[in-house]
Amino acid sequence: MPASSISFTKREKEGFNGKIGLSAGAGALWIKRQNYPTIRPQYQGTPKINPSLSLNYRKNKVNLFLQADDLYTKTLNKNEFVDRYYDNGDVVRQQTKRNRNTNFSNVKAGMDWAIDGSNTITVSGMYGTEKILDHGDEPFFNGSLTERQRLWQFLEDELKTTVVGSAIWQHNFHEPGRTLNVSLSSTFHREDEKYFFTNSMPEYTGIDSFKVLSDEHVTDINVDYVQPLRHGRFEGGVKFRYRYIPVNMDFKPGVHSVLDARAGGFTRYKENIPAIYGNYVYENKHFELEAGLRLEYVHLAYDVNPNHPVYKSDGYNYTQPFPNLRLAYKLTDNNKVSFFYNRRVDRPNEGDIRIFPKYDDAEIIKVGNPALRPQYTNLFELGDKTSWNKGYLFSSVYHKRMDATITRIGSTVPGSNIIYNIFQNAGKSYMTGIELVFSQQVAKWATFNLNLNGYNNIIDSFTVVNKYPVENVFSAAREDIFSGNIKLNGQFHFPKQIDAQLSAIYQAPDLIPQGKTFYRFSVDLGVKKTIQQGKGEIFVNATDVANTLRNKREIRGNGFHYLATDYNETQVIRAGYSYKF
C-alpha cells in the first residue's frame, strides 16, 4: 500500500502541514494478585509516554512526508501462576513474573511524485528500534507453599532493529477504473538477544547465560492489475516473497547448569513463495458476485546444526489453490441474503519451528518443531441482512474446518517434572455456529452494536510425537464443547464536539487441543473532544477498566495436568493531545 494518500488537485493545501501529538498513561493501577514471597515486587502504576510527529510538504506534483514517534513504557508483561499436579503425587506451585522496560522508536520518510495524470511513484523508508529489558522472577514452591524449592531469575536484554525500503508505481489508464500497481519492498529485521540466569537452589546457586542473534531478510514483489469489463471487473496479479533467516544460538553454561548446551548452534530458514491470483467482481441492482482463486507455491528449507541431539534439517513444499466465493442477492430494498466461502493457509513462522529451548520459564520450556506443517482452513457461511431505519440485523450460520491444526503439546521426560511444550499439527478441528450482529441508532447521539456468536467446537482425536528431548507419544480422544462470545460496542456523540465509545467483550470457556480455556471478560472506554476550531483534539481512553481480564487455561498431559492463570497487565489509562497545522 502507498505510504500516504495524496490528492494533487487541491492547490490550497500546498506547503507544510502536519500533526504533533503527545500521550501519557499508566497501567496496572492496582494489583490483580499478590506475588508469592521472596521475589522482587511486580510493576504497578507503569508509565507510558508517547510523543509523535507527522509532517507533509507538498509543492506542485511532489509530496514529501515524515512520520516519527517514540514510546517509552514499563509493563507487567507476564504474571502467571501455575499449579502443576503429577500422577505420582508431586505438586509444584510456581509464579512467572516479567517486569518489562521497553522503548520503541520509529522514523518513516518518503516521497509521492505525481509524474503526470496517469503515473504516480511513492518511495519510502522506515527505521525502527525496540529496546527491551525484562526482569524475571520465577519461584517454585511445594503444594502447601511452605517451602521454596527453587528460585529462577533472569535478565533479558534485547535490541530489535528494523529497516524497510519500498517503491510503488501506480499507473491509471485512460479507461476509468483500469489500473496497474507494481511494488517492491525489502525488509531487514535483527533480534540481538541476551539472557542472564540465576538458578538459586537450596544447595547451590548457578549462573548461566546465552545469546541469540537472528537476522531476517525479506523481499516482496507485487504486480496488481484491475480491468473493468462490460459486466463487472477483473482483478489479477502476481506476488513473490523471499525470506532468509539465519539464527545463531550460543549457550554459555555455568556450574551446575540446567541449559541444554547441545541444543544450540545455527539454523538457516529459507522460504520462497511465488503466487498468482485472479478475482472477478460483478454487481447490479439485485445481485453481487465475487469469485477468485490464488494459486500458491511454497518451498521452505530449514537447515539445522548437524550436532543437534534431536532435530535434523527439514522443510516442505506445496502447490495449493485457495479459492474464495461471495454471492449475494437482494430480495427487497431492506433484505439481502449472502453466501461466503474461502480457503486459507496459516504457515508456521520461523519462531514456531525454531529448535532452541526457551528458558524464560525454567520448568515449562517452549521448543519449536522443524517438522511443523501449515494449517489449512475452509470456511462456509450463509447469511441474511435485514435493514430498517437507522439499524440492521445480520444473522448467519457458518462452518469452519481446520486441517493440521497448529498448537503446542506438553510432555515430560521420565524421572523429571519439567514439561516441554512443543509445536505440533494436532489433526482436524471444526467449528459450527450461529452469529447475530445487531446495530441500532437509538438516538441522534447514541448507536449500539451487539455481536452474539455461539458455536460447537470439535477437536478430533489425534496422536503426535514430541521428539525433544526424548520421544514422547501423546494421544487425545475426540472432544467437543458449545462455546461463544458476546461483544457490545456503543458510540456516543455529545454536544460541544465530544465523542465517546464503550466496548465490552465476554468469551465463554472453550477447548484447545490439550485442554481448555476459561471465561474472559473486559470493558474498554474512550472519550475525545475536538478543540481549537477542529485543529486540536484531546482524548482519554482506558482498556480493561475494571481489571477483570485474566487468561486462564487447563492443560492435561501424560502423567500430569496443570492450571495456569496469567494476571498480566491489561488495565491501562491514557490521555493525550494532538494538534494539526
C-alpha positions in Angstrom: 0.0 0.0 0.0 1.2 3.6 -0.6 2.7 5.2 2.4 0.3 8.1 2.1 -2.8 9.1 0.2 -2.3 12.3 -1.8 -4.5 14.4 -3.9 -2.7 16.9 -6.1 -5.7 18.7 -7.3 -6.2 20.9 -4.3 -3.6 23.6 -4.7 -4.7 25.3 -1.5 -3.1 22.5 0.5 0.3 23.1 -0.8 3.1 23.9 1.6 3.7 22.5 5.1 1.1 20.7 7.1 1.3 18.1 9.8 0.3 16.8 13.2 2.0 16.8 16.5 0.9 14.7 19.5 1.7 13.6 23.0 0.0 11.0 25.1 0.8 9.6 28.5 -0.7 7.0 30.7 -0.3 4.4 33.3 -1.1 0.7 33.6 -1.5 -1.9 36.3 -3.2 0.6 38.6 -3.9 -2.0 41.2 -2.6 -5.5 41.7 -4.7 -8.4 40.4 -2.9 -11.0 42.5 -0.1 -10.6 45.0 3.3 -12.2 44.4 4.5 -15.3 46.1 7.0 -14.5 48.8 10.8 -13.9 48.4 10.7 -12.3 45.0 11.0 -8.7 43.7 7.8 -6.6 43.6 5.7 -6.7 40.4 5.4 -3.5 38.4 2.5 -1.3 39.3 1.4 2.2 38.0 3.5 1.6 34.9 4.2 4.8 32.9 3.5 5.2 29.2 4.9 8.2 27.3 4.4 8.6 23.5 5.3 11.8 21.6 4.6 11.7 17.8 5.1 13.9 14.8 3.8 13.8 11.2 4.9 16.3 8.5 4.0 16.8 4.9 5.4 19.3 2.4 3.6 19.5 -0.9 4.8 21.5 -3.9 3.3 21.1 -7.4 3.5 17.4 -8.1 5.7 16.3 -5.2 4.7 15.5 -1.7 7.4 14.8 1.0 6.3 13.2 4.2 7.9 12.3 7.6 6.4 10.4 10.5 8.2 9.8 13.8 7.2 8.6 17.2 8.7 7.3 20.4 7.1 5.1 23.0 8.6 4.5 26.4 6.7 2.1 28.6 7.0 -0.1 31.6 4.8 -3.2 31.6 3.9 -6.1 33.8 4.4 -8.3 30.7 3.6 -11.6 32.4 2.4 -12.6 35.8 1.4 -16.2 35.5 0.6 -18.5 38.4 0.7 -22.2 37.6 -0.3 -25.2 39.8 1.1 -28.4 38.5 -0.2 -31.8 39.6 1.6 -35.1 38.8 0.2 -38.6 38.9 3.0 -39.6 41.3 1.6 -37.2 43.9 4.0 -34.3 43.4 2.6 -30.8 43.4 4.5 -27.7 42.3 3.2 -24.1 42.6 5.1 -21.5 40.5 4.8 -17.9 39.5 6.4 -16.4 36.4 6.7 -12.6 36.7 8.2 -10.4 34.0 8.8 -6.7 34.7 9.4 -5.2 31.2 11.0 -1.8 30.2 10.6 -1.0 26.5 11.5 1.9 24.3 10.1 1.9 20.7 11.4 4.4 18.2 10.3 4.7 14.6 11.0 7.1 11.8 9.4 6.9 8.3 10.1 9.2 5.4 9.3 9.2 1.8 8.1 11.0 -1.3 5.0 10.8 -3.6 5.6 12.1 -7.1 2.7 12.5 -9.5 4.6 12.4 -12.7 1.5 13.1 -14.8 -2.2 12.4 -14.7 -1.6 8.7 -15.1 1.5 7.8 -13.2 2.4 8.2 -9.5 5.6 6.9 -7.8 5.9 6.5 -4.0 9.3 5.9 -2.4 9.6 5.4 1.3 12.0 4.1 4.0 11.5 3.2 7.7 13.9 2.7 10.5 12.8 1.4 13.9 14.3 0.1 17.1 12.8 -1.7 20.1 14.9 -1.9 23.2 13.6 -4.4 25.8 14.8 -5.1 29.3 12.9 -7.9 31.1 13.5 -8.6 34.8 12.1 -12.0 35.5 11.4 -13.9 38.8 10.2 -17.5 38.9 9.8 -19.1 42.4 8.8 -22.8 42.8 7.1 -23.9 45.9 5.7 -27.2 47.3 1.9 -27.8 47.2 1.3 -26.1 50.6 3.5 -23.1 49.8 5.6 -23.8 53.0 8.9 -24.5 51.2 10.5 -22.7 48.3 12.2 -25.4 46.3 13.9 -23.1 43.8 14.2 -19.5 42.5 14.9 -18.8 38.9 15.7 -15.2 38.0 16.7 -13.8 34.7 17.5 -10.6 32.8 16.6 -10.4 29.2 18.5 -7.7 27.2 17.2 -7.5 23.7 17.5 -5.0 20.9 15.3 -5.3 17.8 16.2 -3.3 14.7 14.0 -2.9 11.6 14.9 -1.3 8.3 12.3 -1.2 5.4 12.6 0.3 1.9 9.8 0.3 -0.6 8.9 1.7 -4.0 5.4 1.7 -5.6 4.4 2.7 -9.2 0.7 3.3 -9.9 -0.5 3.7 -13.5 -4.0 4.8 -14.2 -5.1 4.1 -17.8 -7.4 6.4 -19.7 -10.2 4.0 -19.2 -11.8 4.7 -15.8 -11.1 2.1 -13.2 -8.3 0.4 -15.1 -5.1 0.5 -13.0 -1.7 -1.2 -12.6 0.3 -1.2 -9.4 3.8 -2.5 -9.2 5.6 -2.6 -5.8 8.9 -3.7 -4.4 9.9 -3.8 -0.8 12.9 -5.0 1.2 13.0 -5.6 4.9 15.8 -6.3 7.3 15.0 -7.2 10.9 17.6 -8.1 13.5 17.0 -9.5 17.0 20.0 -9.3 19.2 19.0 -11.0 22.4 20.9 -11.9 25.6 19.7 -13.8 28.7 21.4 -14.0 32.1 20.1 -16.6 34.5 20.5 -17.1 38.2 19.3 -20.5 39.5 19.1 -20.5 43.3 18.7 -24.0 44.8 18.8 -25.0 48.5 22.3 -26.5 48.0 23.9 -24.1 45.5 23.5 -21.1 43.1 24.2 -21.5 39.4 24.8 -18.8 36.8 24.0 -19.3 33.1 23.6 -17.2 30.0 23.0 -17.4 26.3 23.0 -15.1 23.3 20.9 -15.4 20.2 21.3 -13.4 17.0 18.6 -13.6 14.4 18.7 -11.7 11.0 15.6 -11.7 8.9 15.8 -10.7 5.2 12.5 -10.3 3.3 11.9 -9.2 -0.3 8.4 -8.7 -1.7 7.4 -8.1 -5.3 3.8 -7.5 -6.2 2.0 -6.7 -9.5 -1.7 -5.9 -9.3 -3.9 -5.2 -12.3 -7.6 -4.1 -12.4 -9.6 -4.3 -15.7 -13.1 -3.0 -15.9 -15.4 -5.2 -18.0 -18.8 -4.6 -19.7 -20.2 -6.5 -16.7 -18.1 -6.2 -13.6 -14.4 -6.1 -13.3 -11.4 -8.4 -13.2 -8.5 -8.1 -10.7 -5.4 -10.2 -11.0 -1.7 -10.2 -10.3 1.4 -12.0 -9.2 3.2 -11.9 -5.9 6.6 -13.2 -4.9 8.2 -13.4 -1.4 11.7 -14.4 -0.4 12.7 -14.8 3.2 16.1 -15.8 4.7 16.6 -16.0 8.4 20.0 -17.1 9.7 20.0 -17.7 13.5 22.8 -18.4 15.9 22.3 -19.6 19.4 25.3 -19.5 21.8 24.6 -21.2 25.2 27.1 -20.3 27.9 26.5 -22.8 30.7 28.0 -22.2 34.2 28.5 -24.5 37.1 25.5 -26.8 37.8 24.0 -25.6 34.6 20.5 -26.7 33.6 20.8 -25.4 30.0 20.9 -28.0 27.2 24.0 -26.5 25.5 23.9 -29.3 22.9 20.7 -27.7 21.5 22.5 -24.5 20.4 24.3 -23.7 17.2 23.0 -22.3 14.0 19.9 -22.6 11.8 19.1 -21.3 8.4 15.4 -20.6 7.4 14.8 -20.2 3.6 11.4 -19.6 2.1 10.3 -18.9 -1.5 6.6 -18.1 -2.2 5.5 -17.2 -5.8 1.8 -16.9 -6.2 -0.7 -15.7 -8.9 -4.3 -14.7 -8.3 -7.4 -13.7 -10.2 -10.7 -12.2 -8.9 -13.9 -11.4 -10.8 -16.4 -8.9 -9.3 -19.9 -8.2 -10.6 -22.6 -6.1 -9.0 -26.0 -5.0 -10.2 -29.2 -3.8 -8.5 -30.1 -7.2 -7.2 -27.1 -9.5 -7.5 -23.5 -9.5 -6.3 -20.8 -11.9 -7.2 -17.1 -12.2 -6.3 -15.2 -15.3 -7.3 -11.4 -15.7 -7.1 -8.5 -18.1 -7.0 -5.0 -17.7 -5.6 -2.5 -20.4 -6.7 0.5 -20.5 -4.3 3.7 -22.5 -4.4 5.8 -22.6 -1.3 9.3 -24.1 -0.9 10.7 -23.9 2.7 14.0 -25.3 3.8 15.2 -25.3 7.4 18.8 -26.2 7.9 19.8 -27.3 11.4 23.1 -27.6 13.1 24.1 -31.2 12.4 25.3 -31.6 16.0 21.8 -31.0 17.5 21.0 -34.0 19.7 17.4 -34.4 18.3 16.3 -32.3 15.4 17.6 -32.6 11.8 17.2 -30.3 8.8 13.6 -30.3 7.5 11.2 -28.4 5.3 8.3 -28.7 2.9 6.9 -27.6 -0.4 3.4 -27.5 -1.9 1.4 -26.1 -4.7 -2.1 -25.3 -3.4 -5.2 -23.5 -4.7 -7.0 -21.0 -2.4 -10.4 -20.2 -3.8 -12.9 -17.6 -2.5 -16.5 -17.0 -3.4 -19.1 -14.4 -2.4 -22.7 -14.5 -3.6 -25.4 -12.0 -2.6 -29.0 -11.5 -3.7 -31.2 -8.5 -2.7 -34.7 -9.9 -2.0 -36.0 -6.4 -1.2 -34.6 -3.0 -0.6 -34.2 -3.9 3.0 -33.2 -7.6 2.8 -30.2 -9.3 1.3 -29.1 -13.0 1.6 -25.4 -14.0 1.0 -23.1 -17.0 0.8 -19.4 -16.9 1.5 -16.6 -19.5 1.1 -12.9 -19.2 1.3 -9.9 -21.4 1.9 -6.8 -20.1 3.6 -3.4 -21.3 4.9 -1.6 -20.4 8.2 2.0 -21.2 7.7 4.2 -21.7 10.7 6.7 -18.9 11.2 10.3 -19.2 11.9 9.8 -19.0 15.6 7.4 -21.9 15.6 9.9 -24.3 14.1 13.0 -22.9 15.9 14.9 -25.8 17.5 16.3 -24.0 20.6 14.6 -24.4 24.0 13.5 -21.2 25.7 14.3 -20.8 29.4 12.3 -17.8 30.4 10.2 -20.5 32.1 12.6 -22.9 33.8 10.2 -25.9 34.1 7.6 -25.4 31.4 10.0 -25.0 28.5 8.9 -23.9 25.0 10.5 -25.6 22.0 9.8 -25.3 18.2 9.5 -28.2 15.7 11.2 -28.2 12.3 8.6 -30.8 11.1 5.7 -28.5 11.7 3.5 -28.1 8.6 0.9 -25.5 7.5 -2.6 -25.4 8.8 -5.4 -25.2 6.2 -8.9 -23.7 7.0 -12.1 -23.9 4.9 -14.9 -21.5 5.9 -18.5 -21.7 4.7 -21.1 -19.0 5.7 -24.7 -18.4 4.8 -26.1 -15.0 6.0 -29.1 -12.7 5.8 -29.1 -8.9 6.4 -32.3 -7.1 7.2 -32.2 -3.3 7.4 -34.6 -0.8 8.7 -34.5 2.9 9.7 -31.1 3.5 11.4 -30.4 -0.1 12.1 -29.9 -3.7 10.8 -29.7 -7.3 11.8 -27.2 -9.6 10.2 -27.7 -13.3 11.0 -25.5 -16.2 9.7 -24.7 -19.8 10.1 -21.2 -21.0 9.5 -18.9 -24.0 9.4 -15.1 -23.8 9.8 -12.9 -26.8 9.2 -9.2 -26.8 10.1 -6.7 -29.4 8.9 -3.3 -29.9 10.6 -4.3 -27.7 13.5 -1.2 -25.9 14.9 -0.9 -25.9 18.7 1.6 -26.6 21.5 1.6 -30.1 23.1 3.2 -30.6 26.5 5.1 -33.7 27.6 7.5 -34.8 30.3 10.7 -36.9 30.5 10.8 -40.0 32.7 12.2 -39.1 36.1 11.7 -35.3 35.7 8.8 -32.9 36.4 9.9 -30.5 33.6 7.3 -30.0 30.9 8.3 -29.4 27.3 5.7 -27.5 25.2 6.4 -28.3 21.6 4.6 -27.1 18.4 2.6 -29.8 16.7 0.0 -30.4 14.0 -2.9 -31.8 16.0 -5.1 -33.2 13.3 -8.6 -31.9 12.4 -10.8 -29.4 14.3 -14.2 -27.9 13.5 -16.4 -25.0 14.4 -20.1 -24.8 13.5 -22.0 -21.9 14.8 -24.6 -19.0 14.6 -23.7 -15.4 14.6 -26.0 -12.4 15.1 -24.9 -8.8 14.6 -27.4 -6.2 15.7 -26.9 -2.4 15.1 -29.3 0.4 16.1 -29.1 4.1 16.4 -31.3 4.6 19.4 -31.0 8.4 19.4 -29.1 11.1 17.4 -26.3 10.9 19.9 -26.1 7.1 20.5 -25.6 3.9 18.4 -25.2 0.4 19.7 -23.7 -2.7 18.1 -24.2 -6.1 19.6 -22.5 -9.3 18.3 -23.6 -12.7 19.6 -21.6 -15.7 18.5 -22.3 -19.3 19.6 -20.6 -22.3 18.2 -19.9 -26.0 18.7 -16.1 -26.5 18.8 -14.9 -30.0 18.0 -11.3 -31.2 18.2 -10.9 -34.6 16.6 -8.8 -37.4 18.0 -5.1 -37.1 17.3 -1.7 -38.6 18.1 1.6 -36.7 18.0 5.2 -37.4 18.9 7.2 -34.9 20.8 10.8 -35.6 19.9 12.6 -33.2 22.3 14.4 -34.0 24.5 13.3 -37.7 24.1 10.4 -39.2 22.2 7.1 -39.0 23.9 3.8 -40.0 22.3 0.6 -38.1 23.2 -2.9 -39.2 22.1 -6.2 -37.4 22.7 -9.7 -38.5 22.2 -12.3 -36.5 20.3 -13.7 -33.6 22.4 -16.4 -31.1 21.8 -17.9 -28.1 23.7 -20.5 -25.4 23.0 -18.9 -22.0 23.4 -19.3 -18.5 22.2 -18.7 -14.8 22.8 -20.6 -11.5 23.2 -19.3 -8.2 22.1 -21.1 -4.9 22.8 -20.0 -1.6 21.3 -21.6 1.8 22.0 -20.8 5.1 20.1 -21.9 8.4 21.6 -21.8 11.9 20.1 -22.4 14.6 22.7 -22.7 18.4 22.4 -19.5 20.5 22.1 -17.8 18.0 19.8 -17.4 15.3 22.4 -17.4 11.7 21.3 -17.2 8.6 23.4 -17.0 4.8 22.9 -17.7 1.8 25.1 -16.7 -1.8 24.3 -17.3 -4.9 26.3 -16.3 -8.5 25.5 -17.1 -11.8 27.1 -15.6 -15.1 25.9 -17.1 -18.3 27.2 -14.9 -21.3 28.2 -13.6 -23.1 25.2 -11.5 -26.1 24.0 -7.9 -26.2 23.0 -6.2 -29.4 21.7 -4.6 -30.4 25.0 -7.1 -28.8 27.4 -9.5 -25.9 27.8 -9.6 -22.2 28.4 -11.8 -20.4 31.0 -14.1 -17.4 30.5 -12.7 -13.9 29.9 -14.3 -10.5 30.3 -13.2 -6.9 29.9 -14.6 -3.4 29.3 -12.8 -0.6 27.4 -13.8 3.1 27.4 -12.7 6.2 25.4 -13.6 9.9 25.2 -12.3 12.5 22.8 -13.1 16.2 22.3 -12.3 18.4 19.3 -10.9 21.9 20.2 -9.2 24.9 18.6 -11.6 25.1 15.6 -11.0 21.5 14.7 -7.3 21.6 14.8 -6.8 20.2 18.2 -8.0 17.1 19.9 -7.8 15.8 23.5 -8.6 12.2 24.5 -8.8 9.8 27.4 -9.1 6.1 27.0 -8.9 3.0 29.2 -8.5 -0.7 28.5 -9.8 -3.3 30.9 -11.3 -0.6 33.1 -12.3 -2.9 36.0 -9.1 -5.0 35.7 -11.1 -8.2 35.2 -9.2 -9.8 32.2 -7.4 -13.0 33.1 -6.1 -15.7 30.7 -6.7 -19.0 32.4 -6.3 -22.4 30.9 -6.0 -26.1 31.9 -3.6 -28.5 30.3 -3.7 -32.3 30.6 -0.8 -34.5 29.5 0.5 -38.0 30.1 1.1 -38.2 33.9 0.3 -34.6 34.8 -2.1 -31.7 34.5 -1.8 -28.0 35.4 -3.8 -24.9 35.8 -2.3 -21.6 34.6 -3.7 -18.1 35.1 -1.9 -15.0 33.7 -2.6 -11.8 35.7 -0.5 -9.7 33.3 -1.1 -6.0 32.7 -4.3 -5.3 30.8 -5.6 -2.3 32.6 -4.1 0.9 31.1 -5.4 4.5 31.1 -4.1 7.0 28.6 -4.6 10.7 28.0 -3.3 12.7 25.1 -3.4 15.9 22.9 -2.8 16.3 19.2 -2.7 19.4 17.0 -3.0 19.7 13.2 -1.2 22.6 11.5 
